[in-house]
Amino acid sequence: MKFTKKTIAILTLGVFISGNSMLASANTKSSLKNDTSLKIQAVAEKNSQSEKKAQIFFTSTEGIVSDVQASESKSRFTIKNNKSNNDKLILNVNDATEIISATDGKKLNLTDIKDGVKVKAYYGPAVTASIPPMSTANMIIVEQGQEESESCNYGIITDVSLMKENKEITALMNGEIDTNLIINEKTEIVDSKTGKVVSYKDIKKGTRVIAYYNITTMSMPPIATPKKVVILSNQKDKDLSATATGLISDINIVQGIKNEIMVLVKGEKSKDNIYVDINFIINSKTEIISEKSGNKLTMEAIKNDTNVKVYYDGVLSKSLPPIGVAKKIVISEPKNEMGIIGDIYNIYTSEDKKENRIEIKGERLGESGFDNIILNISEKTKIVDFKTGAKLEVNDIKKDSKVVAYYGGKLTRSLPPIGFAEKIVLLKQ
């Protein structure tokens, strides 16, 4: 193949541009020193090599407020973004919406959302297909009075590394775009609780922040040097903006992370979410309580086929099914009033193999249960595996298998009593 001089020139220019794109994008007024760049590169490699956690994605828009319609407890307004093709969005605001000042992170009221005010709003996950589209705001940052040269970016610090002999830190911020923030003594850091300037040492893992920057490198994740960082107060349970109710159908241990599991909750669509199935991450910070007693429970109470109500911040990943972080889980009591956990003592099968009975000896579940019972298994009996939640057949139940069996209806007055099994969970064969 022959190349003309023009073709060679274009190819050479392409190589030159691709080889120098990182350098060109990183050229700011205060460029990074070589030693810092090497250290940042090491941090980036550390992040890429670490175990992958479920990423939380945010959807935001920035613009000027107009057409405010407000009442005592809720509000609606239109936000116009001249930088976007879809330049208008209608947002609903309620008691669950967090409204804060971009200046110091202080909480604001609905009355602070006025026509002409510049805001940055995080919203979703549900968005209507109307024109203009409509959604519910999870957080609104009021930017009035801020410098136009710096854009505010909300996120949660997920990793902190010390740099430059402990005089500088690199903080990985999980936000709309995961970003490594270079923070040092020159960075203005404001605590939203006190309004006072604090040290960069106050930025720790799990801290919610607003960081001000515009220019980032093209690395993955990108690197930014914020001019200002506002530390936000932690959200309380009453600030949780979404719930999901359903049945736990799958439990997985998150590899490489201690005391953290992911569960699949199968439920129904609601005003809080448009998804039937949602994966939730449960860790040591997740509060787990009993609906009946109100007592706190451990992670061991999370089991397959458990009815739960999950409280979360409304933020979900863009995967299918989406992934969220459970802040609080309320476990409902099983609908079956009587049950038993124990071992299969005997299995009875009719000659035509159409009728099956099992005798279980163990420990009763509920005050009106029995420690020894014979249960008939019918086509309506649900048999599932505890670990996988998969449906099983009668033949999968063997003598000495450990099971949890639920039953109801009438029982014979014999010893042991005889009834009908509604559900059998195979714990161990």
Stockholm file with secondary structure:
# STOCKHOLM 1.0

chainA/1-429         MKFTKKTIAILTLGVFISGNSMLASANTKSSLKNDTSLKIQAVAEKNSQSEKKAQIFFTSTEGIVSDVQASESKSRFTIKNNKSNNDKLILNVNDATEIISATDGKKLNLTDIKDGVKVKAYYGPAVTASIPPMSTANMIIVEQGQEESESCNYGIITDVSLMKENKEITALMNGEIDTNLIINEKTEIVDSKTGKVVSYKDIKKGTRVIAYYNITTMSMPPIATPKKVVILSNQKDKDLSATATGLISDINIVQGIKNEIMVLVKGEKSKDNIYVDINFIINSKTEIISEKSGNKLTMEAIKNDTNVKVYYDGVLSKSLPPIGVAKKIVISEPKNEMGIIGDIYNIYTSEDKKENRIEIKGERLGESGFDNIILNISEKTKIVDFKTGAKLEVNDIKKDSKVVAYYGGKLTRSLPPIGFAEKIVLLKQ
#=GR chainA/1-429 SS CCCCHHHHHHHHHHHHHHHHHHHHHHCCSSCCCHHHHHHHHHHHHHHHHSCCCCCCCCCEEEEEEEEEEECSSCEEEEEECTTSSSCEEEEEECTTCEEEETTTCCBCCGGGCCTTCEEEEEEEEEECSSSSCEEEEEEEEECTTCCTTCEEEEEEEEEEEEETTTTEEEEEEEESSCEEEEEETTSEEEETTTCCBCCGGGCCTTCEEEEEECCCCSSSSCEECCSEEEEECCCCGGGCCEEEEEEEEEEEECTTCTTCEEEEEEECCCSSCSCSEEEEEECTTSEEEETTTCCBCCGGGCCTTCEEEEEECSCCCSSSSCEEECSEEEECCCSCSEEEEEEEEEEEECTTSCCEEEEEEEEEESTTCCSEEEEEECTTCEEEETTTCCBCCGGGCCTTCEEEEEEESCCCSSSSCEEEEEEEEEEEC
#=GC SS_cons         CCCCHHHHHHHHHHHHHHHHHHHHHHCCSSCCCHHHHHHHHHHHHHHHHSCCCCCCCCCEEEEEEEEEEECSSCEEEEEECTTSSSCEEEEEECTTCEEEETTTCCBCCGGGCCTTCEEEEEEEEEECSSSSCEEEEEEEEECTTCCTTCEEEEEEEEEEEEETTTTEEEEEEEESSCEEEEEETTSEEEETTTCCBCCGGGCCTTCEEEEEECCCCSSSSCEECCSEEEEECCCCGGGCCEEEEEEEEEEEECTTCTTCEEEEEEECCCSSCSCSEEEEEECTTSEEEETTTCCBCCGGGCCTTCEEEEEECSCCCSSSSCEEECSEEEECCCSCSEEEEEEEEEEEECTTSCCEEEEEEEEEESTTCCSEEEEEECTTCEEEETTTCCBCCGGGCCTTCEEEEEEESCCCSSSSCEEEEEEEEEEEC
//
